[in-house]
């Protein structure tokens, strides 16, 4: 290969890269436009629904008539438009109207996910501040959540270095270049679109979950696959369990959640909530209480924690252990998959 060929190849690659960057920018811009249009339509519809519900039941939303109205609306709307109209979601729409009764104060730049966070701010001055800052700074919904949870409003008022405090968010919670609207569960519910189980997984998570799913089914201890990225909604908040199995020997559900960072108390608490949800909502007659397994696939170590209902320790020790994958087995499978990917 002569020098002219090398130069030509280099020029071709540069042209290819420039073309890709240009084409990609059109796709991203179009997705942003679609996202803005859908979110504006959703926020507008939910404000009007909240207003209509408030006018129908006033302050008596939790009284007998209000409960019956919400239940009836939920059943009819769900049958026609899908699962985005639970009683809890309808209550959120009513709360949305009450928090932003001045229609002109509702900003089209913010999504329903933003407003779900803003509604939790009880202080009206703080809520207005967060709304205006979110619009002015273009905060993502995750950035807004972090600012509210870290008491940014109070900190900025008390700080002498306001610029420094304001700049922290871009380091602590960097803004994504763009957010794929198809990942937002509220958008999927509004459009009555099914969620794809792989939307919520990175490549590494998907490989590890694939491997664990195969491992448990091949373990030969009574496991039957139930769901992947199992979605459920509690009070308008969306949760996803990585893997759900049913063990027909133990007669119980087995819930598995994978964490790619360090295992925290919050992760354990979240799994306990998953276990409680399955205990109260998903168990059938004759079932034993479910088991939760939290896996941490951090590079430095692999941790495994079992989570069970508080009163289930004796059953677990006597009956569950012989049929459960051991901590060593799970650690070995996680490390094996990670090693094979590196190879």
PLY file of the C-alpha trace (Angstrom):
ply
format ascii 1.0
element vertex 343
property float x
property float y
property float z
element edge 342
property int vertex1
property int vertex2
end_header
0.00 0.00 0.00
1.53 3.33 -1.06
1.29 6.69 0.68
-1.46 7.94 -1.67
-3.67 4.97 -0.71
-3.14 5.65 2.99
-4.07 9.32 2.54
-7.17 8.38 0.52
-8.32 5.91 3.17
-7.80 8.53 5.86
-9.80 11.11 3.89
-12.63 8.60 3.33
-12.83 7.85 7.05
-12.91 11.56 7.87
-15.76 12.10 5.40
-17.63 9.09 6.82
-17.30 10.46 10.36
-18.45 13.96 9.36
-21.42 12.48 7.50
-22.36 10.32 10.49
-22.15 13.30 12.87
-24.33 15.42 10.57
-26.95 12.68 10.05
-26.97 11.85 13.77
-27.60 15.51 14.64
-30.76 15.46 12.47
-32.04 12.34 14.26
-31.35 13.79 17.72
-33.00 17.11 16.79
-36.06 15.29 15.46
-36.32 13.14 18.61
-36.13 16.27 20.77
-38.95 17.85 18.77
-41.11 14.74 19.10
-40.34 14.53 22.82
-41.28 18.18 23.37
-44.54 17.76 21.45
-45.57 14.60 23.33
-44.67 16.02 26.72
-46.57 19.26 26.04
-49.65 17.28 24.98
-49.37 15.03 28.05
-48.94 17.88 30.53
-51.81 19.83 28.95
-54.11 16.79 29.01
-53.26 15.91 32.62
-53.82 19.51 33.80
-57.26 19.53 32.18
-58.10 16.09 33.58
-57.02 17.23 37.05
-59.17 20.34 36.73
-62.20 18.29 35.64
-61.77 15.85 38.55
-61.41 18.69 41.05
-64.52 20.43 39.76
-66.45 17.15 39.97
-65.47 16.14 43.51
-63.90 19.31 44.98
-62.17 18.75 48.29
-63.98 15.42 48.81
-61.66 13.40 46.58
-61.10 10.83 49.36
-64.70 10.88 50.55
-67.12 8.19 49.32
-68.26 10.04 46.18
-64.71 11.03 45.25
-63.43 7.46 45.67
-66.27 6.07 43.54
-65.73 8.71 40.86
-61.99 8.00 40.61
-62.55 4.24 40.55
-65.17 4.53 37.82
-63.02 6.89 35.74
-60.01 4.63 36.16
-61.87 1.53 34.99
-63.39 3.20 31.93
-60.24 5.07 30.86
-58.02 2.01 31.38
-60.32 -0.12 29.26
-60.18 2.41 26.43
-56.71 3.99 26.68
-54.46 1.62 28.63
-52.87 1.45 32.05
-51.86 5.11 32.50
-55.09 5.93 34.31
-54.90 4.17 37.65
-56.65 5.75 40.63
-53.24 6.85 41.94
-52.39 8.53 38.62
-55.74 10.31 38.50
-55.09 11.60 42.03
-51.72 12.90 40.80
-53.45 14.76 37.97
-55.82 16.37 40.45
-52.86 17.31 42.65
-51.14 18.75 39.57
-54.07 21.08 38.96
-54.16 22.12 42.61
-50.43 22.89 42.64
-50.58 24.87 39.38
-54.08 26.32 39.19
-52.85 29.21 37.10
-52.64 27.54 33.67
-50.15 30.17 32.48
-47.69 29.03 35.17
-47.41 25.60 33.54
-44.33 25.67 31.31
-44.26 23.71 28.08
-40.48 23.17 28.43
-40.98 20.72 31.31
-42.23 17.14 31.11
-44.76 15.30 33.25
-41.79 13.65 35.01
-40.57 17.14 36.00
-44.00 18.07 37.33
-44.28 14.82 39.29
-41.16 15.97 41.19
-42.30 19.58 41.55
-45.62 18.51 43.07
-43.76 16.98 46.01
-42.37 20.41 46.99
-44.83 21.74 49.57
-43.37 25.25 49.94
-44.89 27.34 47.14
-41.93 29.72 46.88
-39.49 26.81 46.63
-41.69 25.13 44.02
-41.76 28.28 41.88
-37.98 28.60 42.24
-37.34 25.01 41.12
-39.73 25.41 38.19
-38.07 28.58 36.92
-34.55 27.21 37.43
-35.43 23.96 35.66
-36.63 25.94 32.64
-33.77 28.47 32.68
-31.00 25.89 33.14
-32.61 23.16 31.05
-32.41 20.63 33.89
-33.22 17.04 33.06
-35.79 15.35 35.30
-32.95 13.54 37.11
-31.15 16.85 37.71
-34.33 18.42 39.08
-34.83 15.44 41.40
-31.30 15.76 42.71
-31.64 19.50 43.31
-34.88 19.03 45.25
-33.53 16.13 47.31
-30.32 18.05 48.14
-32.29 21.17 49.24
-30.75 23.33 46.52
-33.26 26.14 47.19
-32.23 26.45 50.84
-28.53 26.05 50.01
-28.52 28.72 47.32
-30.25 31.19 49.65
-27.71 30.57 52.42
-24.58 30.44 50.25
-22.21 33.30 49.50
-20.88 31.42 46.47
-24.15 31.08 44.57
-22.46 30.50 41.22
-20.39 27.66 42.66
-23.40 25.99 44.27
-25.40 26.34 41.05
-22.60 24.77 38.99
-22.38 21.63 41.16
-25.26 19.91 39.39
-23.42 19.56 36.07
-20.67 17.63 37.84
-22.76 15.58 40.26
-25.56 14.75 37.78
-24.41 15.52 34.21
-27.17 16.33 31.77
-27.63 13.69 29.05
-27.19 14.91 25.50
-30.75 13.83 24.89
-33.22 11.51 26.58
-34.88 8.85 24.46
-38.61 9.38 24.89
-39.27 5.68 24.42
-37.56 5.04 27.78
-39.93 7.25 29.75
-42.61 5.03 31.32
-45.01 7.98 31.57
-44.74 8.57 27.81
-45.24 4.88 27.10
-48.36 4.84 29.29
-49.72 8.02 27.71
-49.28 6.60 24.20
-50.42 3.12 25.33
-47.20 1.57 24.03
-45.69 -1.60 25.51
-42.31 -1.28 27.22
-39.46 -3.27 25.72
-37.54 -5.17 28.38
-34.20 -4.13 26.87
-34.90 -0.38 26.96
-33.79 -0.25 30.57
-30.58 -2.29 30.30
-27.06 -1.35 29.35
-25.06 -3.85 27.27
-23.31 -5.11 30.39
-26.54 -5.45 32.36
-28.20 -7.28 29.47
-25.29 -9.76 29.18
-25.26 -10.45 32.90
-29.04 -10.82 33.10
-29.03 -13.13 30.06
-26.38 -15.25 31.76
-28.16 -15.39 35.12
-31.47 -16.26 33.49
-29.88 -19.19 31.67
-27.93 -20.27 34.77
-31.00 -20.45 37.03
-33.07 -22.33 34.46
-30.26 -24.85 34.01
-29.67 -25.20 37.75
-32.30 -27.91 37.98
-33.86 -26.80 41.26
-37.40 -26.05 40.18
-37.04 -22.59 38.60
-39.53 -21.38 36.02
-39.03 -18.05 34.23
-41.77 -15.45 34.83
-40.62 -12.00 33.69
-37.71 -9.78 32.81
-37.67 -6.07 33.70
-40.97 -6.68 35.50
-42.70 -3.32 35.68
-45.08 -2.21 38.40
-46.39 1.13 39.56
-46.85 2.34 43.14
-48.50 5.72 43.65
-47.43 6.90 40.21
-43.79 5.81 40.62
-42.39 3.18 38.27
-40.22 0.24 39.29
-38.53 -2.54 37.32
-37.32 -5.88 38.73
-34.53 -7.32 36.58
-35.61 -10.98 36.76
-38.59 -12.79 38.28
-38.80 -16.59 38.61
-41.26 -18.94 40.25
-39.89 -21.98 42.06
-42.49 -24.73 41.86
-40.74 -26.85 44.51
-40.66 -24.02 47.07
-43.94 -22.57 45.75
-42.65 -19.00 45.85
-41.50 -16.17 43.61
-37.78 -15.41 43.39
-36.93 -11.78 42.57
-33.46 -10.78 41.33
-32.09 -7.26 40.99
-28.66 -6.44 39.57
-26.59 -3.41 40.60
-23.48 -2.41 38.66
-22.14 -0.08 41.36
-21.53 -0.54 45.07
-24.35 -2.22 46.98
-26.12 0.27 49.26
-28.69 0.14 52.05
-31.11 1.77 49.62
-30.69 -1.18 47.24
-31.53 -3.62 50.04
-34.49 -1.47 51.09
-35.77 -1.36 47.52
-35.62 -5.14 47.25
-37.49 -5.42 50.56
-40.17 -3.22 48.99
-40.28 -5.54 45.93
-40.67 -8.54 48.24
-43.45 -6.79 50.17
-45.21 -5.88 46.91
-45.15 -9.48 45.69
-46.25 -10.70 49.12
-49.30 -8.44 49.13
-50.23 -8.24 45.46
-48.90 -11.26 43.54
-48.95 -14.29 45.86
-51.58 -16.93 45.12
-53.27 -19.23 47.60
-50.78 -21.84 48.80
-47.70 -19.76 47.87
-44.88 -19.17 50.31
-43.54 -15.62 50.75
-41.17 -14.51 47.96
-37.39 -14.34 48.12
-35.35 -11.36 46.92
-31.74 -11.56 45.73
-29.69 -8.40 45.22
-26.51 -8.83 43.19
-23.69 -6.31 43.03
-21.48 -6.81 39.99
-18.93 -4.15 40.89
-15.48 -4.68 39.35
-13.74 -4.79 42.73
-16.01 -7.39 44.27
-19.18 -9.37 43.76
-21.71 -9.29 46.58
-24.92 -11.24 47.01
-27.63 -10.43 49.54
-30.85 -12.35 50.15
-33.93 -10.40 51.23
-37.00 -11.97 52.78
-40.09 -10.88 54.71
-39.14 -10.12 58.30
-41.08 -13.07 59.72
-39.74 -15.59 57.21
-36.29 -16.44 58.57
-37.20 -19.89 59.90
-38.86 -20.99 56.68
-35.88 -19.70 54.74
-33.32 -21.54 56.86
-35.16 -24.85 56.92
-36.69 -25.04 53.47
-35.38 -22.45 51.05
-31.62 -22.91 51.33
-31.34 -26.36 49.67
-33.07 -25.05 46.52
-31.52 -21.59 46.36
-28.37 -20.84 44.39
-25.63 -20.26 46.93
-23.80 -16.97 47.21
-20.66 -18.66 45.86
-22.54 -19.99 42.82
-23.98 -16.59 42.01
-20.63 -14.85 42.50
-18.96 -17.38 40.22
-21.54 -16.91 37.45
-21.27 -13.11 37.58
-17.49 -13.24 37.42
-17.56 -15.85 34.63
-19.76 -13.69 32.41
-17.63 -10.61 33.07
-14.47 -12.57 32.27
-15.91 -13.96 29.01
-16.90 -10.46 27.87
-13.35 -9.20 28.48
-11.96 -12.11 26.47
0 1
1 2
2 3
3 4
4 5
5 6
6 7
7 8
8 9
9 10
10 11
11 12
12 13
13 14
14 15
15 16
16 17
17 18
18 19
19 20
20 21
21 22
22 23
23 24
24 25
25 26
26 27
27 28
28 29
29 30
30 31
31 32
32 33
33 34
34 35
35 36
36 37
37 38
38 39
39 40
40 41
41 42
42 43
43 44
44 45
45 46
46 47
47 48
48 49
49 50
50 51
51 52
52 53
53 54
54 55
55 56
56 57
57 58
58 59
59 60
60 61
61 62
62 63
63 64
64 65
65 66
66 67
67 68
68 69
69 70
70 71
71 72
72 73
73 74
74 75
75 76
76 77
77 78
78 79
79 80
80 81
81 82
82 83
83 84
84 85
85 86
86 87
87 88
88 89
89 90
90 91
91 92
92 93
93 94
94 95
95 96
96 97
97 98
98 99
99 100
100 101
101 102
102 103
103 104
104 105
105 106
106 107
107 108
108 109
109 110
110 111
111 112
112 113
113 114
114 115
115 116
116 117
117 118
118 119
119 120
120 121
121 122
122 123
123 124
124 125
125 126
126 127
127 128
128 129
129 130
130 131
131 132
132 133
133 134
134 135
135 136
136 137
137 138
138 139
139 140
140 141
141 142
142 143
143 144
144 145
145 146
146 147
147 148
148 149
149 150
150 151
151 152
152 153
153 154
154 155
155 156
156 157
157 158
158 159
159 160
160 161
161 162
162 163
163 164
164 165
165 166
166 167
167 168
168 169
169 170
170 171
171 172
172 173
173 174
174 175
175 176
176 177
177 178
178 179
179 180
180 181
181 182
182 183
183 184
184 185
185 186
186 187
187 188
188 189
189 190
190 191
191 192
192 193
193 194
194 195
195 196
196 197
197 198
198 199
199 200
200 201
201 202
202 203
203 204
204 205
205 206
206 207
207 208
208 209
209 210
210 211
211 212
212 213
213 214
214 215
215 216
216 217
217 218
218 219
219 220
220 221
221 222
222 223
223 224
224 225
225 226
226 227
227 228
228 229
229 230
230 231
231 232
232 233
233 234
234 235
235 236
236 237
237 238
238 239
239 240
240 241
241 242
242 243
243 244
244 245
245 246
246 247
247 248
248 249
249 250
250 251
251 252
252 253
253 254
254 255
255 256
256 257
257 258
258 259
259 260
260 261
261 262
262 263
263 264
264 265
265 266
266 267
267 268
268 269
269 270
270 271
271 272
272 273
273 274
274 275
275 276
276 277
277 278
278 279
279 280
280 281
281 282
282 283
283 284
284 285
285 286
286 287
287 288
288 289
289 290
290 291
291 292
292 293
293 294
294 295
295 296
296 297
297 298
298 299
299 300
300 301
301 302
302 303
303 304
304 305
305 306
306 307
307 308
308 309
309 310
310 311
311 312
312 313
313 314
314 315
315 316
316 317
317 318
318 319
319 320
320 321
321 322
322 323
323 324
324 325
325 326
326 327
327 328
328 329
329 330
330 331
331 332
332 333
333 334
334 335
335 336
336 337
337 338
338 339
339 340
340 341
341 342
